[in-house]
Amino acid sequence: MSITPSQVSLVYKKSFSPPFVVIEMDYVLNPAQTQIKIENKPPWLKLIAESIDEENQKRTFKVTIDPTAANNLAAGNYYNKINVYEKYWIEVFGNNSRQDHYFDLNLKVVDTVRLSLSKQDFSFNYIIGDTPPENQFLAITTENNWSIILDKPWATVSNANGSGNRTVFLGVNVDGLAPGIYESGFIVDDGQDTKSGTITLLINGPTEDEDYLDISHTGLTFSEKLGEAPVSQATINISTSLQVDVTTETPWLALSASSFAEGDHTLTLSTQNTEALAVGSYRGTVKIASGYSTKVVNVLLRIVEIITTGIQNDGFYFADDRNVLFLSTTAENAEALLEFAAYTANNISFYKKRVPFFDNAVETIVGLETGKLLKPTDLPALNSGIFAPIVPIKYDLDIFDKQLNSNSLTERSSFNNLQFVNGKTPAVENRLTHLPDKITTTKDGKIAFSFISEDPINAINITGDVTQAIVVTKPSGKIFTAVVDLATLNLKAQNKIKISCGPVEIDVVIREIELETFQLIWLNEWNCPEVINFDGSIEMVEEDDSTKVTVAASGKEISKIIEVKEPSSFRITTGNLYSDEESKWLSKILRSKKSWLQLPGKRVEVIRTFNSLSVSKSREYNRNYSLTFDAAER
């Protein structure tokens, strides 16, 4: 069966109407009994069914382009061999069958240069009697013919039409114009797109004129609460030698007067009708014009929703997530005062933090102090059971709004029982361990993993070659470490078991033991213990670190030892690790600040003296590392 034509070529110019080609395909059975499917379909291809010719058993399709996808393609050529197949049911054979139809599709994508302008707002200033202002350039970028239309006769352009990229000059003809503010719009049209802009001309009276017009402000900013009645006001002092007219076309501004006689005056600007405005910034102007000059006051209005978001009462957070508290206000020149009370198991700390508002808003990170304030609990013996490795720090937070250079405080909100722990949100929800899902270890090893749970926990469950439920009593809190001492389970080499508790399940394969098993323990980023079993060698090295001095006596030098220390260091080999995952797990010790060696009969706090580990190597399946440590106590 065939498709005609078998070669389809399309040229697509970005942002233009997509091209299309109609193809014709022979079909086997009644179209009502078949489904049309497409293989090797690129995301930019559209195949649209057009018609069915039952007499000649032919279908027609329109092959075209999806502009949304094609506009994201780089300019160039794209080739695909498309398979349009019929899928149908043959009762004789009792199964699905299909008929394939192929055609070659070539797409050429061509970039489009869309109309753009180097600038859209132009301002000219002119003092009567001075030299007229110079023209300003406008760069037009397009691949088409274009034209410019100006809507005021005093606005000028060097070229009203042209083709392709071009620089033109915009200017103003000031002849016969009185002092004031003039505006002209302009439109550039290239047949595909249009761009608009504005030309503003400000004309003032001659400098030698004895007349004058002075105002105290040329810019004002107001802020109003979303949905509430406006309350903002500001004043402008006006000093003029002539009568002035005050006007605005800004609907949310009210003026205390529309004109003033010569002399000194105060104009009051008030916000109005802002209740229906959405959150955002709005710009307006006030024009103060006399026969001598015109002044413009630019006014910015911010509609602000008073928000305090990012944390909530009784919330649980990870400090290294950099949890952001967002505040907004309508007050100008303001700051937020944050007063913290931090509760740990053994201490209460009080401290304050000041953060200034910028553009009526501020973001500040909450909880970074957790790394300094929160300490892990003492690590118990690694017997089967459950313990709490860390008790989250709890914060109470009071937030006040405060004007700069003022001692007056306005209470904004309070948050209670904000619970924080160190680290980031774990990749696997509620799992606070890097222990792989499957490990190989010895029958006398110890398995430990930590997790978050608010559900009741009554047992650590073991299934597989050995089945047992280790009954436990859940301590208070929500972070727990489960420990299983494998030596109590009477396991044998090649046994396989599954250990589950809370949200964690671990598959354990028992291997032959080489030497007596010992453990390396370290605290991960959540201050929870990681415990890995080794059955390699242990070498403890005693060192001399005595303090000696040399003194002179009777013409001789005499050396004395004035302090004796007993430092020691350890060299261990891990025994075989059987997977990349176990090697990567061991490498997490490089990020730990505290570690121990659990040796037969004692636990020694140590400081690692190695700085790297190879976690993966091709064609190497068993890994045996040599690690060195210094004793923490010397």
C-alpha positions, 0 to 999 in steps of 0.5 A: 500500500502506498502514500502519494506523494511519498516525498513531502517537503514543507517550508515554514517561516516562523510566525507565518501561516503554516504550509500544508500538503495534501497526501492520498493513502490507499486503505484496505478495509472499511474505514469504520472498522479501522483506526489510523495511527502514526509512528515517528511523529515529531511534535511539530507535525499535524496530520488532519483527516480530510476525506474518504473516497470509498469507490477508489478506497482512498483517504486524503490527509492534510500534512501541516505544521503546529506553529506553537511547536515549530516556532521553538525549533532552531532554523534549519532542516528536519527529516522524519520517515513517517509511518501512517498505519491502519489498525484493524480487526480480522475475525478470521484470524481472531487478532489485531492486524495493521497495514503500514504506509510510509512517506518521507517528510522534510521540513525547512524552518526559516527564522522571521525578523519581527518588527521591533523599535529601538525606543517607543517614547520620545521627549523634547524640551524647548524654551521659547527663543532658544535653539529648537531641540535636535532630532532623535533617532529611531531604529526600525528592525524588520524584513518587510516594507514599513511606514510611519504615521504621526497624528500631530502636525508639529511632529516630524519624521525624516522618512515616512516609509522604507524597507528592511532595517533602517534608522529614521529621525523623529523631531518637533516643529515648535514654530507658533506653539505656546508654552505647554505640553504637547503629545503626538502618537506614532505608529510603525506598520510593516504589514505583519506587525504594528508598533506604537509610540509617543512623542512628548514636547514640553515648551517653557517661556523664555529664560529672560522673562520675569515670569516664573513657575516653581513647584516643590515636587515633580514626583509622588508615590501613594500606596493603598490597601487592596479593596479598601477606601483610599486614605493617601494625601500629599501636598505640592507648594506652587509659586507662580507669577501668572495664573495656573491651571491644574489638570489631570486625566488620572481617574484615581487622583483628586485635586483640591483646586483646578486653578490658582492666581499668581502668588504662593499656593498649596495643592493637595492631591488625594487618591480616590476610587481605588477600591476596584483596582487590582494589585499592581502599580499605576501611573498618573500625571498632574499638569500645572500650566501657566502662560509662562511654563508647564510643569508635570508631576508624575504620580505612582500608585501602588495597590498592595494586599497586606500579606504575611505568607510563607509560614504557618502555626505548628508548621514543620520545616527544613532549615536549609530549604531557606524558607521565605517569609513574605510581608507587604505593607502600604506604609512608606519608609517602613521596616518589619521587626521580627522577634523570635523565641527559640526553644531547644531541649536545654535552652531558650534563646531570644533575638530580633531581626529587622528587615526594611520594606522595599517597594512595599514588600520584603522577603526574609529567610526564616530558620537559618539559625537552626544550624547553630542552635539545634544540637543532636541528642546523645547517641544510644547503644545500637540495640534493636529498638527505636529512639529519637535522634533529634528534637526539632527546635521550636520557634515563636515569632512576633512580627511588628510593623515599624516606621523608620526613625520611630519607636512606635510598633504596630503588631502585625501577626504572631506564629507559634510552634514553628518546628525546624530541623537541619537539612533540606526536604528529603528526596524521598518523603519522610525518609531521613537516611541515605541507606540504600533500599538494598544492602549486603552485610554480615549476619552480626551487623547493625541496620539503622535508618531514620524517618518522620512519622506521626502515625503509631509505631508498635514494631519493627517488622522483619520478613523473608528467611526470618520473620519477626516483629520487634516490639517497640515503644514509640518515643515522643516527637516525630523523628525516629531512628529504627535499629535492628541488631542482626546478631539477634536474628540467627541469620545465615549467609545467603539469607534475605530479609526485609526490614520495615518500619514507618515509611522505610523498607530495606532489603538485606542480603547476608554474606559471609563474614571475613573478620569481626564486624564493626561500625562506622557511624556519622550524623547526616545533614538532618543530624540523624545517624548513618550506620555502615557495617565493615568486616575489614581490618582495624589498626590503632596507632598510638602517637607521641604528642608531648610538649618539650622545652629546652632550658639552660642551667650551669652552662648546659642545655637541658630538655624537659617534657612539661605536658604529655598527650596520648593521641591515637589514630585509626586505619581501617579497611571496610571489607567488600562493598557490593554496589555503587549505591553502598559506595555513594552511601559511604561517601556521605560521610564527607559532608558530616561534621561528627562521626564515631567508630563502634569498635568491639566493646567501645565507641570512639569519636573520630575525625576523618583525615581523608577527603575523597572517595571513589564511588564508581569504577567500571568493571569493578564490582566489589570495593574495599576502601582504606580509611584513616581517622584521628581520635577526637579526644587527644 
